[in-house]
Amino acid sequence: MRAVFLADAHLLDPDEANYRTLLAFLAEQEGRTDLLVLLGDICEFLVGYPRNVFPPYVPLMAALDRLQRSGTQLIYVEGNHDFHLEPGFRNRFPCQVLPDGGTIEVDGERILLAHGDLGDSANHGYRLMRGVLRSPLVRLLIRLLPVAATWWIGERWSRSSRCRRNDESRHRPARDILIPFARTHLRQGHRAIVTGHFHQPFHEYLAEGELIALGDWITQYSYAVWENGSFRLERYTPASR
């Protein structure tokens, strides 16, 4: 089996370089990848509507549809920028949505998938905000608001979040947070844990198993591949670059 894992593209505008690069990458996976796992924050802001999709993400959905039709199984782990997604895929094309991550089996090995935003158990403020955004009340509001109104709110929130992320990303101690988080779950019988969120790619071999942090698809274009029974981190360079 060949499985590909990527996270944190934060797509917003189809004309941006990382958006175009991701579409090129997805096209190259058609017919050669058995499983694609998207580990959250693929979009800068995305919630699911049964019959609509925000206009900037029409090209992404078309690319995923083509990939699925070529024989690739799709799994989408929700992040902190893309959530309440299940209604959006229900009538569009088959895609397994994992709101809080979860365990999958690849070639007989148990792999834990997590976006990574819950790795820091001491960040109570974020956990409270996350709980509110994923609450039934917010889900109901999304259903009631027009698509254009939801996009207007989400797009402005996301742009402010981009500014905060640019200021803070250099100071996030990803290993200090993720290694204890990984060890706890690896002891529960997982071969590896794959996570995103921190925008810092690394592959750590621990006594309990492997930790694969995916980095991002903004400037690094980093992703992980499972093939021939092992993981490897890679960076994508499109032919035109």
C-alpha positions in Angstrom: 0.0 0.0 0.0 1.0 3.6 -0.7 -0.5 6.1 1.6 0.2 9.9 1.6 -0.3 12.2 4.6 -0.4 16.0 4.5 -1.6 18.9 6.6 -1.8 22.6 7.1 -2.1 24.0 3.6 -4.3 26.8 4.8 -5.7 27.3 1.3 -7.5 30.6 0.7 -7.1 31.8 -2.9 -6.8 29.4 -5.9 -4.3 31.9 -7.4 -1.8 31.5 -4.5 1.3 29.4 -5.0 0.6 26.8 -2.3 -3.0 26.2 -3.7 -1.7 25.7 -7.3 1.1 23.5 -6.0 -1.3 21.3 -4.0 -3.6 20.8 -7.0 -0.5 19.8 -9.1 0.5 17.3 -6.4 -3.0 15.8 -6.1 -3.1 15.3 -9.8 0.2 13.4 -9.7 -1.3 11.0 -7.1 -4.1 9.8 -9.4 -3.7 6.1 -10.1 -0.7 5.7 -7.9 -1.9 6.3 -4.3 -4.1 4.0 -2.3 -4.9 6.3 0.5 -4.7 10.1 1.0 -5.0 11.4 4.6 -5.6 15.1 5.1 -4.8 16.0 8.7 -6.6 19.3 9.1 -6.2 22.9 8.2 -6.1 22.1 4.5 -8.3 25.1 4.1 -8.0 28.5 5.9 -11.7 28.3 6.7 -14.1 25.4 5.7 -17.3 24.1 7.1 -19.6 21.7 5.3 -22.8 22.4 3.5 -24.8 19.5 1.9 -25.3 21.3 -1.5 -22.8 24.1 -1.5 -19.1 24.7 -1.2 -17.3 28.0 -0.7 -16.3 29.2 -4.2 -12.5 29.3 -3.4 -12.6 25.6 -2.6 -14.4 24.4 -5.8 -11.0 23.5 -7.5 -9.9 21.6 -4.4 -13.1 19.6 -4.2 -12.8 18.8 -7.9 -9.3 17.6 -7.5 -10.2 15.3 -4.5 -13.2 14.0 -6.5 -10.9 13.0 -9.4 -8.4 11.4 -7.0 -11.2 9.4 -5.4 -12.5 8.3 -8.8 -9.0 7.1 -9.7 -9.1 4.6 -6.8 -7.7 6.6 -3.8 -9.4 6.3 -0.5 -9.8 9.7 1.3 -9.7 10.4 5.0 -10.1 14.0 6.3 -9.1 14.7 9.9 -10.7 18.0 11.0 -8.4 20.8 12.2 -9.0 24.1 13.9 -9.7 25.8 10.6 -11.9 23.1 8.9 -14.6 21.5 11.0 -18.3 20.3 10.8 -17.2 18.8 7.5 -19.3 15.7 7.2 -22.4 17.3 5.6 -20.1 18.7 2.9 -18.9 15.3 1.8 -22.0 13.3 2.4 -23.5 13.9 -1.1 -20.3 14.9 -2.9 -17.9 11.9 -3.0 -16.8 9.2 -0.5 -14.5 10.6 2.2 -14.2 9.5 5.8 -14.3 12.4 8.1 -12.7 12.1 11.6 -13.6 15.1 13.7 -11.1 14.3 16.5 -8.7 12.0 14.6 -8.6 8.3 15.3 -6.9 5.0 14.6 -6.6 3.5 11.2 -5.0 0.3 10.1 -2.4 0.4 7.3 -0.9 -2.9 6.2 -1.9 -4.4 9.5 -0.2 -1.6 11.5 -2.3 0.6 13.9 -1.6 4.3 13.0 -3.1 7.1 15.1 -4.1 10.2 13.2 -4.4 13.6 15.0 -4.5 17.2 13.8 -2.3 18.0 16.8 -4.2 21.0 18.2 -5.1 18.9 21.3 -1.5 18.0 22.0 -1.0 20.8 24.5 -3.2 19.8 27.5 -2.3 23.0 29.3 -3.8 25.3 26.7 -7.2 25.6 28.3 -8.2 28.8 26.5 -7.8 27.1 23.1 -9.6 24.0 24.2 -12.6 26.1 25.4 -12.7 28.0 22.0 -12.5 24.7 20.2 -15.4 23.3 22.2 -17.5 26.3 21.3 -16.7 26.2 17.6 -17.6 22.5 17.4 -20.7 22.8 19.5 -24.2 21.9 18.3 -25.1 25.6 18.6 -22.5 26.6 16.1 -23.4 23.7 13.8 -27.0 25.0 13.9 -25.9 28.5 13.1 -24.0 27.3 10.1 -27.1 25.6 8.8 -29.2 28.7 9.3 -26.8 31.3 7.9 -26.5 31.9 4.1 -23.3 30.4 2.7 -22.0 33.9 1.7 -22.5 35.2 5.3 -20.7 32.3 6.8 -17.8 32.8 4.4 -17.6 36.5 5.1 -17.3 35.8 8.9 -14.9 32.9 8.5 -12.7 34.6 5.9 -12.1 37.6 8.2 -11.5 35.5 11.2 -9.0 33.4 9.2 -7.1 36.5 7.9 -6.6 37.7 11.5 -5.6 34.1 12.4 -2.9 34.2 9.7 -1.3 37.3 11.2 -1.3 35.6 14.6 0.2 32.4 13.1 3.0 34.3 11.4 3.9 36.0 14.7 3.8 32.8 16.8 4.9 29.9 14.6 8.6 30.4 15.3 8.0 30.1 19.0 6.0 26.9 19.2 8.0 24.1 21.0 6.6 21.3 18.8 8.8 18.5 20.1 8.2 19.5 23.7 4.5 19.2 23.2 4.2 16.4 20.7 6.6 13.9 22.2 4.8 13.4 25.5 1.5 13.4 23.6 2.8 10.7 21.2 4.3 8.5 24.0 0.9 8.4 25.8 -0.8 7.1 22.7 2.0 4.9 21.4 1.8 2.9 24.6 -1.7 2.0 23.7 -0.5 -0.2 20.9 0.0 2.1 17.9 2.9 1.7 15.6 3.0 5.4 14.9 1.2 8.7 15.3 0.9 11.2 12.4 0.1 14.8 13.3 0.1 18.3 11.9 -0.8 21.7 13.4 2.7 22.9 14.4 4.1 23.5 10.9 7.4 21.9 11.8 8.3 18.7 10.0 10.2 16.0 11.8 10.3 12.2 12.1 11.1 11.0 15.7 11.9 7.4 16.5 10.8 6.9 20.2 11.1 3.8 22.3 7.4 3.4 22.1 7.1 4.0 18.3 7.3 6.7 15.6 6.1 10.3 15.7 5.6 11.9 12.3 5.0 15.7 12.3 4.0 16.7 8.9 5.1 20.4 8.7 3.0 22.5 6.3 2.0 23.0 2.7 2.6 26.8 2.7 6.3 27.2 2.0 7.7 23.8 3.0 5.5 21.5 0.9 6.3 18.7 3.3 4.3 15.4 3.6 4.7 11.8 4.7 4.5 8.6 2.7 3.9 5.1 4.0 5.3 2.5 1.5 6.8 -0.9 1.8 6.1 -1.0 5.6 7.7 2.2 6.6 7.2 6.0 6.8 9.3 8.7 5.2 9.1 12.5 5.2 9.3 14.2 1.8 9.2 17.6 0.3 7.4 18.3 -3.0 9.0 20.2 -5.8 6.6 20.8 -8.7 8.1 20.4 -12.2 7.6 24.1 -12.9 9.6 25.4 -10.0 
